Amino acid sequence: MSPETTSVIFFTGAALMICAFSALMISEIVKQRCYWKLVRVFYKEHREEWLQEGKPDHVLLEGSMTGGRSRGSALLLSKWLYSPPAWIATSEDLGRIHRRMCRWDRVSKRITIVLILVVLLGLNALVFAFGRMKKDEQSVAPSQSVAPSLNSGSTVRGSEG
């Protein structure tokens, strides 16, 4: 296998991994934005339930509606993905946001599987390509070491003369 072919395989694999990783990040960002929209509604409009739930996102402050990723946040997200609370069904907009969050969660999981497969296939291709290059180098090296001994002619000349 020529070095050009190896380079093509390497850069194609790298490009696929970059594309899959970018798609994964985009899907995670969209899913998190949907989640935070629901958390804001939960915090603002359903404060009693939010308090009963144990203030699931302690990062939320009354003055600012920004939040970070916390353990409570991850637990609440996974809980809402599989069994949404009743207050989400009260509004068509909230239901749409929830469905969008669930859809992007499924997309994210599929992209993760594809990314793992691309990485594994890319690693296999690289191992194969470098193995072929090593084999090609080894097949060239012995012929070069044999050629000088035949060309030296010391034994052949010694027997003639």
N, C-alpha and C positions, 0 to 999 in steps of 0.2 A: 504494500500500500504506500503510495507516495505521500510525502509530507503535505502536499496541497490537499489531498483527500482527507488527511487527518485534521488539517486546519478547518476544512469545511465542516466536518463532523463536529469538531469542538465548538465552533462558532454557532452552528445551527442549534446544538444542544444548549449552549449558553443563552442564545436568543429565546428559545422555547422556555427555559427556566425563568428568564427575566419577565417574559410575557405572562406566564402562569402566576408568578409571584406578584406582579402588578395587579392582575385580575383578582387575586386573593385579597390583596390589601384594599382594593376598591370595594369588594363585596363586604369585607369586614367593616369598613368605614360607613357604608350605607346602612348596614344592619345596626351598628352602634348609634347612628343618628336617629333611626326609627325608635330604638330602645329609649334613648334619652328624651325623645318627644313624649313617649308614654310615661316615663318617670316624672316629667314636668307636670303632666296632667294629673298623675297620681298624687303628687305632692301638693299641687295647688287646689284641685277640685275634690279630692277624696282624702283629706287630711286625717280624718278619724281612722280610716283603714290603713293609711300610711303609718300612723302611730301604733295601731294594733299589730301591724306587721313587724314592728320593732325598728322603725326608721331604716328601711333596708339600705338606703344610700346615705351614710353618715357624712359623705362629702358634700351633699347639698346643704347650702346655707340659705337662710331666708332672704338675704339681700341679693345673692347671686345664684343664678340657676345653672351654674357650671358644675360639672362633676368629673371625677376621674374613675378609673377602673379599680374596683375594690372587690373583695371576696363576696360581700353582700350583693354587689352589683351583678357579679357573674352568676350567683345562685338565683337571684331574681330573674335574670335574663333566661336562664335555662328553664325555670319554673314557668314563666310566661310563654315560652316557645311551645310547651306541650300542653299547658292548661291555662288559658288566659282568664284573668279575673272577670267577674260579671260586669263590672263597670265599663269594660271595653266594648261590650255588646250594646251598651246604651247609645252609642254614637256611631254613625256610619263612617265618619272620618277616622275615629279611633280604630274601628274594625279594619279599615283600609290600611292604616299604618301598621297594625299588628300583622295583617296578611303579608304586607311588604317585608316586614322584619323576618317573618317565617320563610318567605320565599328566598330572601338573600342569605338566610342561614343555610338553607339547602344548597344554594349555589356555592356558598363558601365551602361547604363540606365536599361537594363534587370537585371543585377546583383544587382542594387540598389533596384529594385522591389522585387527580391528574398530575399535580405537581410532584407528588411522591413517585408516580410512575415515570414521569419525565426525568427526574433525577436518577432513578435507578437505571433506566435505559441509557441515559447519558453517561453514567459511570461505566456501564457495561461496554458501551461503544468506545469510551476512552481506553479502558483496559484492553479491549480487542485491538484498537488502533496502535497503542504503544507496544503491545505484544508483537504485532506484525512488524512494526518498525525495528524492534529489538531483534527479531528473527531475521529480517533483511540485513541488518548490520552484521549479525553473526555469520550469515551466509557469504557476505562480501569479505569479511575479515580473513577467513581461512584461505581463500583463493589468493589474497594479496601476500600472505605469509608463505604460501607454497611457491609462488612465482619467483621470488628472489633466489630460492635455493636451486631452482631449475636453471635460472639464468646465470648463476654464479659460475657454473661450469667447472668448478675446481676438481671434482672427481672425474668428470669426463675428459678434461684436458690432461689430467695427471695420467690417465690410462693411455692416452694417445701418445703422449710424449715421453 
